[in-house]
Amino acid sequence: MEHSEPDQREQVIYRALVRGIYLFFGLLLLLWFLKDIAFALMFLLTAIVAAMALNLPVTWLESRGVPRVMGTLIASTAIMLAFGAIFWAVLPPLLADVQALAEDLPVYLERAHTTLLRALSRFPALQERVQAEPGGLGEAVFSTLAPLLLRLGASTLTLFGLVVLALLMASTIIFIVARPRPILQTYLEVLPPHLRDAGEAAFIRAAEVSSRWVWSTMLLGMFKAVVSVLMLWYLQVPGATLWGVFTFFAELIPKFGKFLMPIPPAIVAATISPTKAFWVLVAYFVMNEFATLILKPLVRSSVMELHPASLIIAVVAGAAAFGPLGAFIATPVAGIIKAYYEEFFIRRRPPDESIPRRIDHILESGLGIAPKPENSSDPPRR
């Protein structure tokens, strides 16, 4: 007995509702699971990005006849020795700068308070309110930063935990690079046979994106750190080494980093002299422009081709989900996602020559311009 058309329609709606409910609760369970394993997921992503970067010198050594395991040990040891030497050279002046800034902080706050009162001389009401603030500027700054510092301290790992985590990360990276064949074999076997070509091409592009980003960012960060230390030392801004280290880590954050770099040293310089703060901002601007126009084209390829808005969204999403480390690796992760999207979806579709015309139509319609007549060869608009 055949069902009537209304009954069939009700069954289709019922099945669609059931599938929607299953999908909704499935997504909830997935989000709950990802939230609980966020740290492990962040650990895995960081290890994969670092392993792709380490694979570059290891592959070069392997092409020169060095066994892969030996090349991994040589490359990882050389990198750890280089970072150890930098840490050993930077740590004493860094600690001295931190101690000096901590001792002189009341003086800087008092100078900033005086400078602020002088700047507000044309606004007597605001000047009186700032002057009547109990405890002055120092009390206001402390009351603002205290909750943030307490929260940071509560979420920071102990020194022992950091050492254990660093050892686990280094071991994971070394094992991935030293024996990549079982991992790659599993990766390719998981894919259906008709998707393995796309999976191979996507992985190669993702590895190229990650390795180039890591090495170019490290080189640019070190350059800017050294230059900023020299500039601040010449301008006699306290804490030059501390701000140089801050500049290095700020370089890891795309788009936002160059705006964050000059803020702390400029604030400290402003407590000494507004003119000195102005020259700090000018020095950082010149350094960043030189790096962008001269150095970046030399050390960083345009292989990513990511839109600035996409990078900003990736950084914000990474920071919101995983904290500072998520913001640091947001760029290579966005490049990896783009590589897989293009290989698995874009390149598998036939080219559509009408897309540029459609883009022009969208932009022109927003300006109130009448659309151009369609060509007879274009598909009809639905």
Residue pairs with C-beta under 8 A, 6 or more apart in sequence:
3 11
34 41
38 321
38 322
42 322
42 325
42 326
43 168
43 169
43 172
45 329
45 333
46 169
46 325
46 329
47 169
47 172
47 173
47 176
48 176
48 210
49 210
49 214
49 329
49 332
49 333
50 169
50 173
50 214
51 172
51 173
51 176
51 177
52 206
52 207
52 210
52 211
52 214
52 332
53 210
53 211
53 214
53 215
54 72
54 75
54 76
54 79
54 173
54 177
55 177
55 180
55 207
55 211
56 211
56 215
57 71
57 75
58 68
58 71
58 72
58 75
58 177
61 70
61 71
61 74
61 75
62 68
62 71
66 74
68 178
69 178
69 179
72 174
72 177
72 178
73 174
73 178
76 170
76 173
76 174
76 177
80 170
90 241
90 245
93 241
94 241
94 242
94 245
96 241
97 238
97 239
97 240
97 241
97 242
98 239
98 242
100 238
100 239
101 108
101 238
101 239
101 242
101 268
104 238
105 138
106 138
107 271
108 268
108 271
109 136
109 137
109 138
109 141
109 271
110 136
110 137
110 138
111 271
111 272
112 137
112 267
112 270
112 271
113 130
113 136
113 137
113 138
115 270
115 271
115 274
116 130
116 137
117 127
117 130
117 131
120 126
120 127
120 130
121 127
130 137
133 139
133 140
157 165
176 183
184 203
187 199
187 203
188 196
188 199
188 200
191 199
195 344
198 343
198 344
198 347
198 348
199 343
199 344
201 343
202 339
202 340
202 342
202 343
202 344
205 303
205 339
205 342
205 343
206 335
206 336
206 339
206 340
208 303
209 303
209 304
209 332
209 335
209 336
209 338
209 339
210 332
210 335
210 336
212 300
212 301
212 303
213 300
213 304
213 331
213 332
213 335
214 332
215 299
216 296
216 299
216 300
216 301
217 251
217 252
217 300
219 299
220 251
220 291
220 295
220 296
220 299
220 300
221 247
221 248
221 249
221 251
221 252
222 248
223 291
223 295
224 247
224 248
224 251
224 261
224 287
224 288
224 291
225 244
225 245
225 247
225 248
225 251
226 244
227 287
228 240
228 243
228 244
228 247
228 261
228 265
228 283
228 284
228 287
229 240
229 241
229 243
229 244
231 280
231 283
231 284
231 287
232 239
232 240
232 243
232 244
232 265
232 280
233 240
235 269
235 276
235 279
235 280
235 283
236 276
237 243
237 265
237 268
237 269
237 272
237 276
237 280
238 268
239 264
239 265
239 268
240 265
243 264
243 265
246 261
246 264
247 261
249 328
250 256
250 257
250 258
250 260
250 261
251 257
251 258
251 261
252 327
252 328
253 260
253 315
253 327
253 328
254 311
254 315
254 330
254 331
255 308
255 311
255 312
255 315
256 312
256 315
256 327
258 284
258 288
261 284
261 288
262 280
262 281
262 284
262 285
265 280
265 284
266 277
266 280
266 281
266 284
267 277
269 276
269 277
269 279
269 280
270 276
270 277
303 335
304 331
304 334
304 335
304 338
305 338
306 331
306 334
306 335
306 338
310 334
310 338
311 330
311 331
311 334
314 330
314 331
314 333
314 334
315 327
315 330
315 331
317 326
317 330
318 326
318 327
318 328
318 329
318 330
318 333
319 326
319 327
319 330
320 326
354 378
354 379
357 372
357 378
360 372
361 371
361 372
364 370
364 371
364 372
365 371
374 381
